[in-house]
Amino acid sequence: MNLYKNDLPSSVVFKDSVAIDTETMGLITKRDRLCLVQMCSKDGEVHMVQIEKGQQHKAVNLRKMLEDSKILKIFHFARFDIEILNHTFGIRVNNIYCTKIASKLVRTYTDRHGLKNLVKEILGIEISKLEQSSDWGREELSDEQLKYAAGDVLYLHALKERLDYMLARENRTELAHRCFEALQLVSDLDLLGVCPEELFVH
């Protein structure tokens, strides 16, 4: 794995797709800052960018990649990740795929759609979530934190491949993509402080 400060080197290029996850100080976007963006190419190479406090505007290459509509960005629970990325960098993350949405559309036989459960069932791999709630704002991240962060992106391409098969089998591919396209609207509403779900109830 490769760790950088504040931006991706210009030599790191993702061609068609990239798996992405984020680590923050907490789950309230306007209070808790972005600390780490981890990415994985289709061939399994992991790159991480540690965002120091107040340095987010220097991430020119990272921002350019996130906005590139030709690169598919694969997330698990994209709703939170694109919200924190859009808010931090003042951008629009383009071309999104969410494995959690895909899972909820086709794995209707279970209510367990967390990444740990998904990777275990579909790929037969156990991943640890022990570092999930650790201090991601520290200057030097531990080996355990980096290993955890890598695990959150290493398997997303493989999950997408399997979920794509299931979506096609159940005739829900188009519906999934419509949901992915709606994520920008949901992100905008979240940042505004309006709960999207409440707009559709009496």
Summary of the structure (lengths in Angstrom):
residues: 202
radius of gyration: 16.4
end to end distance: 48.9
largest distance: 51.8
contacts: 584
relative contact order: 0.16
helix: 45%
strand: 15%
